[in-house]
Amino acid sequence: MTLPVLPLVLQVPRMKKKNTEIEIDNVSSTSSTINLHDPSTWPAIINNRLLEILVEKGPPSIQQNIKFPTNTDSDGRSFSPSQYFRILPNGEKSERKWLVYSLKANSTFCYCCKLFSIKSVKLTGKDEFSDWRHLATQLSRHESSIDHMFNYQKWNELKKRLSKNCTIDCEHQPYFESEKRRWRDIITRIIAIVQYLAGQCLAFRGDSDVLYERNNGNFLKGIEMLAKFDPIIISNHINNIQKSKKYSYMPHYLRHSFQNEIITELANSIKTKIQELIKKSKYFSVILDCTPDVTHVEQISFVARIVDISTSSIEIKELFLGFYPVLDATGEGLFNFFTNELLSTYDLDVQNIRGQGYDNGSNMKGKKSGLQCRLKNVNPRAMYIPYASHSLNLVVNDAAKQTFEIVGFFNIVHELYTFFSASPYRWNILKTNITKLTLQPVCETRWESRVKAIRPLKLQLKDVIKSLNMLLEDDSRDVKTKVAANALLNNISTF
Ligand SMILES: [Zn+2]
């Protein structure tokens, strides 16, 4: 779908990974991503709209969890968070609200001078400091300079005016506000559709990416349905998109890339919630299992089990954190991946693990080099318990394989299913006689599947015999079919 360019004021910040990152099309119409909290990414010329966004957003608070790099100059010096404070002559600490550290540029900036300096002053670099040796002197010299005080005052004045909606272009302000509300309403509805589809595990896309075309997928069909009942927001939005087809670009937030962004954001926020839950309960157990996916990539599932004490009713919870591809599925490979990648992604401490549960694979349960043993060497309190159902399944399966009668019995059950399912004609005859449960195959690995395979026979053995007899007496069937039906009939008659 190709869509039109809107005037600059209508272009809404495009959502990126963090809510401080936006994509702004500036005056020269080149598009670039800027981080509102990082002055090193701001454009050289800041237009009025961006200026207002930056003033409204303000500099990042110093409590933000930044890992400051160390030894960044030749003398081993680097930025120290103590510079966020100025020590007054009476010994009191005063916060330098204007000081911003940029991790990307490894430099500090003056927020207000970066915003309000005239071009000539900006080029001298007075708003940026990265000489760590003389930083303290430079900062105190800067904060007492006339330019800085002037810019600081301008910053505060604009902040106040914005909060009271009385900027110089205050007659445009209500329009900006209504645009903001309109886009917020549109995006809220789009997020609701994404949430619904993702929650129900439904596919998003179809054969076409165009509205009101056939097979354009659940997402666009959801938008179309919403438009019927939401004339003010979604229906108007669709009209705008359709009217402006002659233009090359308009942000409409219906593209699959935006759907993916929202899905990723939703997943991240769910994972953050889970991480908080685990951290709150402190101790946790892990449940891991490996299996190859359809593209033959080995995937590990990561589940944490905790005692949730965050609500009044204390509950045991199992929390799924995702599937992760693993290259090395040996005990050592899994241990390295688990401790170096999975635990550090969620900032979890290996010492807080109190239990580990896996299947009976030797790479998992091995006493000398399996994952459980390697984890126990690091944390002896991480008790290993093999999956109870998996162990029971193995025991029952192996026991049953030792008995002549049982192996023979299940062979017949499976052959019955194979015989009828091999031809639609035979299956049809079976269906006319059996009214309740259809025949099921026997699965080799899961013992439980045998219950499902036996139940239809136990309840409808007479009907199965009748179906086999019908095939035997049917002259249109070949001899091979009749021989097979006869053999099965003899077998099940002696059950
Ligand atoms: Zn300044």
Residues whose N, C-alpha, C, O or C-beta is under 5 A from the ligand:
A	BS01	ZN	C110 C113 H148
